[in-house]
Amino acid sequence: MVREHIFSLLEAFMESYFEEYFWDFEGWHRVRSRVHIRMIHEAGKPFVIVCSQPLNGAGTSVQNAHEIIRKHLWPVVVMRLGLIEGKGRFPELYKIKSTVESSRSLGTAMATWILDKLSAFFDKEIYHPYRLLPDANVVWIEHWPPGTDQLMGPVDDYLIIRENRKGEKIWSSVNLNFFSKIIGYQSSILTKNEAIFREDSHRNNLIPQSEIEPAQN
């Protein structure tokens, strides 16, 4: 009975996942903000997040609100990928460092200094070619649909965000037809129809303030 339940959970986990919606939230300075989110995941492929800027540029932009949106979505990513966030790429190094720091030997100061330098060397500014994080199979795409070009870059621009272990981010424009082949998805599942945003722009001003989700501290 337990075994059958485990297998049913595994089957559900391995199924393709697709979800999209507009999310209203408090942006910088508690201003009402809005973003369109699409999440896609298939077994053996990256977990893809496509965050799009609404046409009217409501509130904090999709780029400036990256950390807020990420905090909102990350529990889903962790559940799908089974991520375990650690202290770095080389946990054994941190164990040794902790042991040295807790000792009373005369060489503690020098050993700690050396291990600090090694930690900095191994965790320096490393970016994955296309993943959001070096050690997580997650792709984050920022999208500026037609009509937002007055706010950011060319019409219908897609950018991937990459982050190193220091939390420093870089944005790179990509061709989705080409990039989708690299990560194993059809470009049609990543590309968003501009009708989504035209329809949303007609109703956006009618959203009551009570529906806006407060920013998390």
C-alpha positions in Angstrom: 0.0 0.0 0.0 2.8 2.4 1.0 4.8 1.4 -2.0 1.9 2.1 -4.4 1.4 5.5 -2.8 5.1 6.3 -3.3 4.9 5.3 -7.0 1.8 7.4 -7.6 3.5 10.4 -6.0 6.6 9.8 -8.3 4.4 9.6 -11.3 2.6 12.9 -10.4 6.0 14.5 -9.9 7.4 13.4 -13.2 4.4 14.7 -15.2 4.8 17.8 -17.3 4.0 21.0 -15.4 2.6 24.2 -16.9 1.1 27.1 -15.1 0.6 30.8 -16.0 -1.2 33.7 -14.4 -1.0 37.4 -13.7 0.2 38.2 -10.2 -0.5 41.4 -8.4 1.9 42.4 -5.6 3.3 45.3 -3.6 6.5 46.5 -5.3 9.0 49.0 -4.2 7.6 51.7 -1.8 4.5 49.5 -1.6 3.3 50.6 -5.0 0.8 48.3 -6.8 2.6 46.1 -9.3 1.8 43.4 -11.7 3.6 40.7 -13.7 2.6 37.8 -16.0 4.2 34.5 -14.9 4.6 31.3 -16.9 6.2 28.2 -15.4 7.1 25.1 -17.5 8.9 21.9 -16.4 9.3 18.5 -18.1 11.3 15.6 -16.7 15.0 15.8 -17.5 14.7 19.4 -18.7 15.3 22.8 -17.0 12.5 24.4 -14.9 11.7 27.5 -17.0 10.2 30.7 -15.7 9.1 33.4 -18.0 8.2 36.7 -16.3 6.6 39.4 -18.5 6.1 43.1 -18.1 2.5 44.3 -18.4 1.8 46.9 -21.2 1.1 49.8 -19.0 4.3 49.4 -16.9 2.2 49.0 -13.7 4.2 49.7 -10.6 7.7 48.2 -10.1 9.0 46.8 -13.4 9.5 43.0 -13.9 13.3 43.7 -13.8 13.4 45.7 -10.6 11.0 43.3 -8.9 13.0 40.2 -9.7 13.8 39.4 -6.1 10.2 39.8 -5.0 8.9 37.6 -7.9 11.6 35.0 -7.2 10.7 34.7 -3.5 7.1 34.2 -4.6 7.9 31.4 -7.1 10.9 29.7 -5.5 8.9 27.2 -3.3 7.4 25.7 -6.5 10.9 25.4 -8.0 12.3 23.7 -4.9 9.4 21.2 -4.8 9.7 20.3 -8.5 13.5 20.0 -8.6 14.1 18.8 -5.0 16.7 21.5 -4.4 18.7 21.6 -1.2 20.3 24.9 -0.7 23.7 24.7 0.9 26.5 27.1 1.9 28.5 26.6 -1.2 29.8 24.3 -3.9 32.3 22.6 -1.6 30.6 21.7 1.7 33.5 19.7 3.0 35.7 22.8 2.9 33.2 24.6 5.1 33.2 21.7 7.5 37.0 21.9 7.8 36.9 25.6 8.3 34.3 25.3 11.1 36.4 22.7 12.8 39.5 24.9 12.7 37.6 27.9 13.9 36.4 26.0 16.9 39.8 24.8 17.9 42.3 26.5 20.3 45.4 25.6 18.4 48.1 28.3 17.8 47.7 27.9 14.0 44.0 28.7 14.0 44.3 32.3 12.7 46.6 31.3 9.8 44.5 28.2 8.9 41.3 30.2 8.9 42.8 32.9 6.7 44.0 30.3 4.2 40.5 28.6 4.1 38.8 31.9 3.7 41.0 32.5 0.6 40.2 29.0 -0.8 36.5 29.6 -0.2 36.6 32.8 -2.0 38.5 31.2 -4.9 36.1 28.3 -5.4 32.9 30.5 -4.9 34.1 33.4 -7.1 32.1 35.1 -9.9 31.0 32.0 -11.9 28.0 32.2 -14.2 26.4 29.3 -16.0 25.9 29.8 -19.7 22.2 30.0 -19.4 20.9 28.8 -15.9 19.7 31.3 -13.3 22.1 29.7 -10.7 25.3 27.7 -11.4 24.1 24.6 -9.5 20.3 24.7 -10.1 18.7 23.6 -13.4 16.5 26.7 -13.6 16.1 29.1 -16.5 14.7 32.5 -15.8 13.5 34.5 -18.8 12.5 38.1 -18.6 10.0 39.3 -21.3 9.2 42.7 -22.6 6.2 42.3 -24.9 5.3 44.7 -27.8 4.1 47.9 -26.4 6.7 48.1 -23.6 9.5 49.2 -25.8 9.2 52.7 -24.4 10.2 51.3 -21.0 13.0 48.8 -22.0 14.8 47.8 -25.1 13.4 46.6 -28.4 9.9 45.2 -29.1 9.1 41.7 -27.8 12.5 41.2 -26.1 13.4 38.1 -24.2 16.3 38.1 -21.8 17.8 35.4 -19.6 19.0 36.3 -16.1 22.1 34.6 -14.7 23.4 35.0 -11.2 26.7 34.0 -9.6 27.4 32.9 -6.0 27.8 36.5 -4.9 24.3 37.3 -6.0 25.5 39.5 -8.9 23.2 39.3 -11.9 23.6 39.8 -15.6 20.9 40.1 -18.3 21.4 38.7 -21.8 19.0 39.0 -24.8 18.2 35.7 -26.5 16.6 34.4 -29.6 13.9 32.1 -28.3 13.8 30.0 -31.5 17.5 29.2 -31.1 17.6 29.1 -27.3 14.6 26.8 -26.9 16.5 24.1 -28.9 19.4 24.3 -26.4 17.2 23.7 -23.4 15.0 21.1 -25.1 11.6 22.9 -25.4 9.5 24.0 -28.3 9.8 27.7 -28.8 5.9 27.9 -29.0 5.7 27.0 -25.3 8.1 29.7 -24.2 6.8 32.5 -26.5 3.8 34.5 -25.3 1.0 35.8 -27.5 0.7 39.6 -27.3 -3.1 39.2 -27.1 -2.5 38.1 -23.4 -1.2 41.6 -22.6 -3.6 43.6 -24.7 -6.6 42.0 -23.0 -5.0 42.5 -19.6 -4.4 46.2 -20.2 -8.1 46.8 -20.6 -8.9 45.4 -17.1 -5.8 46.2 -15.1 -7.2 49.5 -13.7 -10.3 47.7 -12.4 -8.3 45.4 -9.9 -9.3 46.3 -6.3 -6.5 47.2 -3.9 -7.6 44.3 -1.6 -6.4 41.8 -4.3 -2.8 43.0 -4.2 -0.5 40.7 -2.3 1.6 42.4 0.3 5.4 42.2 -0.2 7.2 39.6 2.0 9.9 40.9 4.3 
